[in-house]
Amino acid sequence: MRNNFGGFPGGNMQQLMRQAQKMQEKLTQAQEALEQKEYEAAAGGGAVKCRVSGKHELLELTIQPEAVDPEDVEMLQDMVMAAVNEALRAADKDREDTMGSMAPAGMGGLF
């Protein structure tokens, strides 16, 4: 028996749609939870620390006084970039791991 849905009997199509809706709800909840998380990283042996949100917003930046050398501003800039980039990578990895674990088999790279 064929119908307008590519040959799926009506009950199976409804079940498939319910499963897709449940998966979408779970994905939305996971995305919201990830956006609320915070990630920290440090560079220069802790001389520069930062905290970012799951939305990729810089929330806090702490620089120890001994890291401030007027003769070597470039090193301080490098430490700030390293700390921020590391925190952002942690947020991205957490998002990838969380969302990838929710993908159907064989579709882990979908998110």
DSSP file (Angstrom, degrees, kcal/mol; ACC not computed):
  #  RESIDUE AA STRUCTURE BP1 BP2  ACC     N-H-->O    O-->H-N    N-H-->O    O-->H-N    TCO  KAPPA ALPHA  PHI   PSI    X-CA   Y-CA   Z-CA
    1    1 A M              0   0    0      0, 0.0     2,-0.3     0, 0.0     0, 0.0   0.000 360.0 360.0 360.0 124.4    0.0    0.0    0.0
    2    2 A R        +     0   0    0      7,-0.0     2,-0.2     2,-0.0     6,-0.0  -0.807 360.0 175.9-111.4 152.4    1.5    3.3   -1.1
    3    3 A N    >   -     0   0    0     -2,-0.3     3,-0.6     6,-0.0     4,-0.5  -0.680  51.8 -76.5-136.3-166.8    0.5    6.9   -0.1
    4    4 A N  T 3  S+     0   0    0      1,-0.2    -2,-0.0    -2,-0.2     0, 0.0   0.414 114.8  74.8 -77.4   2.7    1.8   10.4   -0.7
    5    5 A F  T >  S-     0   0    0      3,-0.3     3,-0.8     0, 0.0    -1,-0.2  -0.120 121.5 -86.8-109.7  35.4    4.7    9.9    1.8
    6    6 A G  T <  S-     0   0    0     -3,-0.6    -2,-0.1     1,-0.2    -4,-0.0   0.745  86.9 -50.7  72.5  22.9    6.9    7.8   -0.4
    7    7 A G  T 3  S+     0   0    0     -4,-0.5    -1,-0.2     1,-0.3    -3,-0.1   0.450  94.3 139.5  97.2  -0.5    5.4    4.5    0.6
    8    8 A F    <   -     0   0    0     -3,-0.8    -1,-0.3    -5,-0.1    -3,-0.3  -0.640  57.4-119.1 -75.4 128.9    5.4    4.8    4.4
    9    9 A P    >>  -     0   0    0      0, 0.0     4,-1.7     0, 0.0     3,-0.7  -0.410  32.7-106.4 -61.0 148.5    2.3    3.4    6.0
   10   10 A G  H 3> S+     0   0    0      1,-0.3     4,-2.0     2,-0.2     5,-0.2   0.816 116.1  53.3 -49.1 -43.6    0.5    6.2    7.9
   11   11 A G  H 3> S+     0   0    0      1,-0.2     4,-2.2     2,-0.2    -1,-0.3   0.891 107.9  49.6 -63.9 -40.8    1.4    5.0   11.3
   12   12 A N  H <> S+     0   0    0     -3,-0.7     4,-2.5     2,-0.2    -1,-0.2   0.874 109.4  51.7 -67.5 -37.1    5.1    4.8   10.6
   13   13 A M  H  X S+     0   0    0     -4,-1.7     4,-2.4     2,-0.2    -1,-0.2   0.905 110.4  49.0 -66.1 -40.9    5.2    8.3    9.2
   14   14 A Q  H  X S+     0   0    0     -4,-2.0     4,-2.3     2,-0.2    -2,-0.2   0.913 111.8  48.8 -64.5 -41.5    3.5    9.7   12.3
   15   15 A Q  H  X S+     0   0    0     -4,-2.2     4,-2.4     2,-0.2    -2,-0.2   0.914 110.8  50.7 -63.9 -42.1    5.9    7.8   14.6
   16   16 A L  H  X S+     0   0    0     -4,-2.5     4,-2.3     1,-0.2    -2,-0.2   0.905 110.3  49.6 -61.6 -42.1    8.9    9.1   12.6
   17   17 A M  H  X S+     0   0    0     -4,-2.4     4,-2.2     2,-0.2    -1,-0.2   0.890 110.3  50.4 -65.3 -39.8    7.5   12.7   12.9
   18   18 A R  H  X S+     0   0    0     -4,-2.3     4,-2.4     2,-0.2    -2,-0.2   0.912 111.0  49.1 -63.9 -42.2    7.1   12.3   16.7
   19   19 A Q  H  X S+     0   0    0     -4,-2.4     4,-2.5     1,-0.2    -2,-0.2   0.907 111.1  49.8 -63.8 -41.6   10.6   11.0   17.0
   20   20 A A  H  X S+     0   0    0     -4,-2.3     4,-2.3     1,-0.2    -1,-0.2   0.897 110.9  49.7 -64.0 -39.7   11.9   13.9   14.9
   21   21 A Q  H  X S+     0   0    0     -4,-2.2     4,-2.1     2,-0.2    -2,-0.2   0.907 110.9  49.0 -66.5 -41.4   10.0   16.4   17.1
   22   22 A K  H  X S+     0   0    0     -4,-2.4     4,-2.3     2,-0.2    -2,-0.2   0.909 111.3  50.1 -62.8 -42.1   11.4   14.8   20.3
   23   23 A M  H  X S+     0   0    0     -4,-2.5     4,-2.6     1,-0.2    -2,-0.2   0.912 109.3  51.3 -63.8 -41.3   14.9   15.0   18.9
   24   24 A Q  H  X S+     0   0    0     -4,-2.3     4,-2.4     1,-0.2    -1,-0.2   0.901 109.6  50.3 -62.1 -40.9   14.4   18.7   18.0
   25   25 A E  H  X S+     0   0    0     -4,-2.1     4,-2.3     2,-0.2    -1,-0.2   0.915 111.4  48.1 -63.2 -43.1   13.3   19.4   21.5
   26   26 A K  H  X S+     0   0    0     -4,-2.3     4,-2.6     2,-0.2    -2,-0.2   0.910 111.5  50.1 -63.9 -42.0   16.3   17.6   23.0
   27   27 A L  H  X S+     0   0    0     -4,-2.6     4,-2.5     2,-0.2    -2,-0.2   0.910 110.5  49.6 -63.2 -42.0   18.6   19.5   20.7
   28   28 A T  H  X S+     0   0    0     -4,-2.4     4,-2.3     2,-0.2    -2,-0.2   0.921 111.9  48.2 -62.9 -44.3   17.1   22.8   21.6
   29   29 A Q  H  X S+     0   0    0     -4,-2.3     4,-2.3     1,-0.2    -2,-0.2   0.908 111.9  49.8 -62.9 -41.8   17.4   22.1   25.3
   30   30 A A  H  X S+     0   0    0     -4,-2.6     4,-2.5     2,-0.2    -2,-0.2   0.909 110.1  50.3 -64.5 -41.6   21.0   21.0   24.8
   31   31 A Q  H  X S+     0   0    0     -4,-2.5     4,-2.1     1,-0.2    -1,-0.2   0.917 111.0  48.9 -62.7 -42.7   21.8   24.2   22.9
   32   32 A E  H  X S+     0   0    0     -4,-2.3     4,-1.0     1,-0.2    -1,-0.2   0.906 111.7  49.1 -64.0 -40.6   20.3   26.3   25.6
   33   33 A A  H  X S+     0   0    0     -4,-2.3     4,-0.7     1,-0.2     3,-0.5   0.907 110.2  51.1 -65.0 -41.2   22.2   24.5   28.3
   34   34 A L  H >< S+     0   0    0     -4,-2.5     3,-0.7     1,-0.2    20,-0.2   0.874 105.6  55.6 -64.2 -36.7   25.5   24.9   26.4
   35   35 A E  H 3< S+     0   0    0     -4,-2.1    19,-0.6     1,-0.2    20,-0.5   0.778 105.8  52.9 -67.0 -25.0   24.9   28.6   26.1
   36   36 A Q  H 3< S+     0   0    0     -4,-1.0    -1,-0.2    -3,-0.5    -2,-0.2   0.648  91.7  97.1 -83.5 -16.1   24.6   28.9   29.9
   37   37 A K    <<  -     0   0    0     -4,-0.7    17,-1.7    -3,-0.7     2,-0.4  -0.271  61.9-146.7 -73.1 160.1   27.9   27.2   30.5
   38   38 A E  E     -A   53   0A   0     15,-0.2     2,-0.4    16,-0.1    15,-0.2  -0.962   6.9-159.3-128.3 147.5   31.1   29.0   31.2
   39   39 A Y  E     -A   52   0A   0     13,-2.7    13,-2.8    -2,-0.4     2,-0.3  -0.978   4.6-160.2-130.5 138.5   34.6   28.0   30.3
   40   40 A E  E     +A   51   0A   0     -2,-0.4     2,-0.3    11,-0.2    11,-0.2  -0.877  12.7 168.7-119.6 151.0   37.9   29.1   31.8
   41   41 A A  E     -A   50   0A   0      9,-1.9     9,-2.5    -2,-0.3     2,-0.3  -0.979  12.8-156.7-153.2 160.7   41.5   29.0   30.5
   42   42 A A  E     -A   49   0A   0     -2,-0.3     2,-0.3     7,-0.2     7,-0.2  -0.936   4.5-169.6-137.9 159.7   44.8   30.5   31.5
   43   43 A A  E  >> +A   48   0A   0      5,-2.4     5,-2.1    -2,-0.3     4,-0.6  -0.949  65.0  38.2-143.6 163.3   48.1   31.3   29.8
   44   44 A G  T >45S-     0   0    0     -2,-0.3     3,-0.9     1,-0.2    -1,-0.1   0.886 133.2 -55.6  63.1  39.2   51.6   32.3   30.9
   45   45 A G  T 345S-     0   0    0      1,-0.2    -1,-0.2    -3,-0.1     0, 0.0   0.797 110.9 -45.1  64.6  28.1   51.5   30.0   33.9
   46   46 A G  T 345S+     0   0    0     -3,-0.4    -1,-0.2     2,-0.3    -2,-0.2   0.460 108.0 121.7  94.5   2.3   48.3   31.7   35.1
   47   47 A A  T <<5S+     0   0    0     -3,-0.9    17,-3.0    -4,-0.6     2,-0.4   0.822  80.8  35.4 -66.8 -29.6   49.4   35.2   34.5
   48   48 A V  E   <S+AB  43  63A   0     -5,-2.1    -5,-2.4    15,-0.2     2,-0.4  -0.993  73.9 175.3-127.0 126.9   46.4   35.7   32.2
   49   49 A K  E     -AB  42  62A   0     13,-2.7    13,-3.2    -2,-0.4     2,-0.3  -0.958   2.7-178.8-128.9 147.8   43.1   34.1   32.9
   50   50 A C  E     -AB  41  61A   0     -9,-2.5    -9,-1.9    -2,-0.4     2,-0.4  -0.965  16.1-153.2-142.8 162.6   39.8   34.4   31.1
   51   51 A R  E     -AB  40  60A   0      9,-2.2     8,-2.9    -2,-0.3     9,-1.8  -0.998  17.1-176.6-135.2 129.9   36.2   33.1   31.3
   52   52 A V  E     -AB  39  58A   0    -13,-2.8   -13,-2.7    -2,-0.4     6,-0.2  -0.864  20.0-124.0-124.1 159.9   33.9   32.8   28.3
   53   53 A S  E >   -A   38   0A   0      4,-2.2     3,-2.0    -2,-0.3   -15,-0.2  -0.523  32.0-105.3 -95.4 168.2   30.3   31.8   27.9
   54   54 A G  T 3  S+     0   0    0    -17,-1.7   -18,-0.2   -19,-0.6   -19,-0.1   0.605 121.7  64.7 -65.9 -11.1   28.9   29.1   25.7
   55   55 A K  T 3  S-     0   0    0    -20,-0.5    -1,-0.3   -18,-0.2     3,-0.1   0.303 121.4-108.8 -90.7   7.1   27.7   32.0   23.5
   56   56 A H  S <  S+     0   0    0     -3,-2.0     2,-0.5     1,-0.2    -2,-0.1   0.859  71.5 143.9  65.6  38.7   31.4   32.8   22.8
   57   57 A E        -     0   0    0     -4,-0.1    -4,-2.2    31,-0.0     2,-0.6  -0.916  54.8-123.5-107.1 134.6   31.3   36.0   24.9
   58   58 A L  E     +B   52   0A   0     -2,-0.5    -6,-0.3    -6,-0.2     3,-0.1  -0.673  34.0 174.1 -75.3 117.5   34.3   37.1   26.9
   59   59 A L  E     +     0   0A   0     -8,-2.9     2,-0.3    -2,-0.6    -7,-0.2   0.790  61.0   7.5 -96.2 -34.3   32.9   37.4   30.5
   60   60 A E  E     -B   51   0A   0     -9,-1.8    -9,-2.2     2,-0.0     2,-0.4  -0.995  52.1-170.5-153.6 142.3   36.1   38.0   32.5
   61   61 A L  E     -B   50   0A   0     -2,-0.3     2,-0.5   -11,-0.2   -11,-0.2  -0.978   9.9-172.1-136.2 121.6   39.7   38.7   31.8
   62   62 A T  E     -B   49   0A   0    -13,-3.2   -13,-2.7    -2,-0.4     2,-0.5  -0.962   1.9-174.3-118.7 128.0   42.3   38.8   34.7
   63   63 A I  E     -B   48   0A   0     -2,-0.5   -15,-0.2   -15,-0.2   -16,-0.1  -0.980  22.5-132.9-123.2 120.7   45.9   39.9   34.2
   64   64 A Q    >   -     0   0    0    -17,-3.0     3,-2.2    -2,-0.5     4,-0.4  -0.467  22.4-121.4 -69.2 140.7   48.3   39.5   37.1
   65   65 A P  G >  S+     0   0    0      0, 0.0     3,-1.6     0, 0.0    -1,-0.1   0.837 110.9  61.5 -53.3 -36.4   50.4   42.7   37.6
   66   66 A E  G 3  S+     0   0    0      1,-0.3   -19,-0.1     3,-0.0    -2,-0.0   0.679  95.5  62.8 -68.0 -13.9   53.7   40.9   37.0
   67   67 A A  G <  S+     0   0    0     -3,-2.2     2,-1.0   -20,-0.2    -1,-0.3   0.629  83.1  90.6 -81.7 -13.5   52.5   40.1   33.5
   68   68 A V    <   +     0   0    0     -3,-1.6     5,-0.1    -4,-0.4    -1,-0.1  -0.735  48.5 163.1 -91.1 104.7   52.4   43.7   32.6
   69   69 A D    >   -     0   0    0     -2,-1.0     3,-2.6     3,-0.3     7,-0.2  -0.950  28.8-156.3-121.4 108.1   55.8   44.7   31.2
   70   70 A P  T 3  S+     0   0    0      0, 0.0     3,-0.5     0, 0.0    -1,-0.1   0.748  96.4  56.9 -56.7 -22.0   55.7   48.0   29.3
   71   71 A E  T 3  S+     0   0    0      1,-0.2     3,-0.1     2,-0.1    -3,-0.0   0.611 114.7  36.2 -83.3 -12.4   58.8   46.8   27.4
   72   72 A D    <>  +     0   0    0     -3,-2.6     4,-1.1     1,-0.1     3,-0.5  -0.400  61.6 147.0-140.7  60.6   57.0   43.7   26.2
   73   73 A V  H  > S+     0   0    0     -3,-0.5     4,-2.5     1,-0.2     5,-0.2   0.833  71.8  65.7 -63.2 -33.1   53.4   44.4   25.4
   74   74 A E  H  > S+     0   0    0      1,-0.2     4,-2.4     2,-0.2    -1,-0.2   0.884  97.9  52.3 -59.8 -40.0   53.5   41.9   22.6
   75   75 A M  H  > S+     0   0    0     -3,-0.5     4,-2.2     2,-0.2    -1,-0.2   0.913 109.4  49.6 -63.7 -41.4   54.0   39.0   25.1
   76   76 A L  H  X S+     0   0    0     -4,-1.1     4,-2.4     2,-0.2    -2,-0.2   0.917 110.2  50.7 -62.9 -43.2   51.0   40.1   27.1
   77   77 A Q  H  X S+     0   0    0     -4,-2.5     4,-2.6     1,-0.2    -2,-0.2   0.915 109.9  50.5 -59.9 -42.9   48.9   40.3   23.9
   78   78 A D  H  X S+     0   0    0     -4,-2.4     4,-2.5     1,-0.2    -1,-0.2   0.898 109.9  49.6 -63.1 -41.0   49.9   36.8   23.0
   79   79 A M  H  X S+     0   0    0     -4,-2.2     4,-2.5     2,-0.2    -1,-0.2   0.904 110.7  50.0 -65.7 -40.6   49.0   35.5   26.4
   80   80 A V  H  X S+     0   0    0     -4,-2.4     4,-2.5     2,-0.2     5,-0.3   0.946 113.0  46.2 -62.0 -48.0   45.6   37.1   26.3
   81   81 A M  H  X S+     0   0    0     -4,-2.6     4,-2.7     1,-0.2     5,-0.2   0.907 112.3  51.2 -61.6 -41.4   44.9   35.7   22.8
   82   82 A A  H  X S+     0   0    0     -4,-2.5     4,-2.1    -5,-0.2    -1,-0.2   0.924 112.2  45.8 -63.2 -44.6   46.1   32.2   23.9
   83   83 A A  H  X S+     0   0    0     -4,-2.5     4,-2.1     2,-0.2    -2,-0.2   0.937 115.5  45.4 -65.4 -46.4   43.9   32.2   27.0
   84   84 A V  H  X S+     0   0    0     -4,-2.5     4,-2.4     1,-0.2    -2,-0.2   0.930 113.8  49.1 -64.0 -45.4   40.8   33.4   25.2
   85   85 A N  H  X S+     0   0    0     -4,-2.7     4,-2.3    -5,-0.3    -1,-0.2   0.882 110.2  51.3 -63.6 -37.6   41.3   31.0   22.3
   86   86 A E  H  X S+     0   0    0     -4,-2.1     4,-2.1    -5,-0.2    -1,-0.2   0.911 110.5  48.5 -65.9 -41.8   41.8   28.1   24.6
   87   87 A A  H  X S+     0   0    0     -4,-2.1     4,-2.0     1,-0.2    -2,-0.2   0.906 111.9  49.4 -64.6 -40.9   38.6   28.8   26.4
   88   88 A L  H  X S+     0   0    0     -4,-2.4     4,-2.5     2,-0.2    -2,-0.2   0.882 108.9  52.5 -65.7 -37.9   36.7   29.2   23.1
   89   89 A R  H  X S+     0   0    0     -4,-2.3     4,-2.7     2,-0.2    -1,-0.2   0.898 107.8  52.1 -63.5 -39.3   38.1   25.8   22.0
   90   90 A A  H  X S+     0   0    0     -4,-2.1     4,-2.2     2,-0.2    -2,-0.2   0.910 110.2  48.3 -63.1 -41.1   36.9   24.2   25.2
   91   91 A A  H  X S+     0   0    0     -4,-2.0     4,-2.3     2,-0.2    -2,-0.2   0.920 112.6  48.4 -64.1 -43.4   33.4   25.6   24.5
   92   92 A D  H  X S+     0   0    0     -4,-2.5     4,-2.8     2,-0.2    -2,-0.2   0.904 111.4  49.5 -64.0 -41.8   33.4   24.4   20.9
   93   93 A K  H  X S+     0   0    0     -4,-2.7     4,-2.9     2,-0.2     5,-0.2   0.909 110.7  50.0 -65.2 -41.2   34.6   20.9   22.0
   94   94 A D  H  X S+     0   0    0     -4,-2.2     4,-2.7     2,-0.2     5,-0.2   0.921 112.4  47.7 -62.5 -43.3   31.9   20.7   24.6
   95   95 A R  H  X S+     0   0    0     -4,-2.3     4,-2.9     2,-0.2     5,-0.4   0.934 113.4  47.8 -62.1 -46.1   29.3   21.7   22.1
   96   96 A E  H  X S+     0   0    0     -4,-2.8     4,-2.4     1,-0.2    -2,-0.2   0.921 114.3  46.1 -62.2 -44.8   30.6   19.3   19.5
   97   97 A D  H  X S+     0   0    0     -4,-2.9     4,-1.6     2,-0.2    -2,-0.2   0.921 116.6  44.8 -64.2 -44.5   30.7   16.4   22.0
   98   98 A T  H  < S+     0   0    0     -4,-2.7     4,-0.5    -5,-0.2    -2,-0.2   0.951 119.7  38.6 -66.7 -50.2   27.2   17.2   23.4
   99   99 A M  H >X S+     0   0    0     -4,-2.9     3,-0.9    -5,-0.2     4,-0.6   0.871 113.8  55.8 -71.8 -35.9   25.5   17.7   20.1
  100  100 A G  H >< S+     0   0    0     -4,-2.4     3,-0.7    -5,-0.4    -1,-0.2   0.840 101.8  57.4 -64.8 -32.7   27.4   14.9   18.4
  101  101 A S  T 3< S+     0   0    0     -4,-1.6    -1,-0.3     1,-0.2    -2,-0.2   0.686 106.0  51.5 -71.3 -15.8   26.2   12.4   21.0
  102  102 A M  T <4 S+     0   0    0     -3,-0.9    -1,-0.2    -4,-0.5    -2,-0.2   0.574  88.2 101.6 -95.2 -11.4   22.6   13.3   20.2
  103  103 A A  S << S-     0   0    0     -3,-0.7     5,-0.1    -4,-0.6     3,-0.1  -0.401  83.3 -98.5 -74.5 149.6   23.0   12.7   16.4
  104  104 A P    >   -     0   0    0      0, 0.0     3,-2.2     0, 0.0    -1,-0.1  -0.233  60.7 -70.0 -60.1 157.7   21.6    9.5   14.9
  105  105 A A  T 3  S+     0   0    0      1,-0.3    -3,-0.0     2,-0.1     0, 0.0  -0.209 123.6  17.6 -52.4 133.7   24.2    6.8   14.2
  106  106 A G  T 3  S+     0   0    0     -3,-0.1    -1,-0.3     1,-0.0     3,-0.1   0.441 108.9  83.2  84.4  -0.3   26.6    7.7   11.4
  107  107 A M    X   +     0   0    0     -3,-2.2     3,-1.8    -7,-0.1     4,-0.2  -0.008  44.8 126.7-123.4  29.2   25.7   11.4   11.6
  108  108 A G  G >  S+     0   0    0      1,-0.3     3,-0.6     2,-0.1    -1,-0.1   0.773  72.0  55.0 -59.6 -30.6   28.0   12.5   14.4
  109  109 A G  G 3  S+     0   0    0      1,-0.2    -1,-0.3    -3,-0.1    -9,-0.1   0.324  78.3 100.7 -85.3   8.7   29.6   15.4   12.4
  110  110 A L  G <         0   0    0     -3,-1.8    -1,-0.2     1,-0.2    -2,-0.1   0.803 360.0 360.0 -65.0 -31.0   26.2   16.9   11.6
  111  111 A F    <         0   0    0     -3,-0.6    -1,-0.2    -4,-0.2    -2,-0.1   0.411 360.0 360.0-105.3 360.0   26.5   19.6   14.2
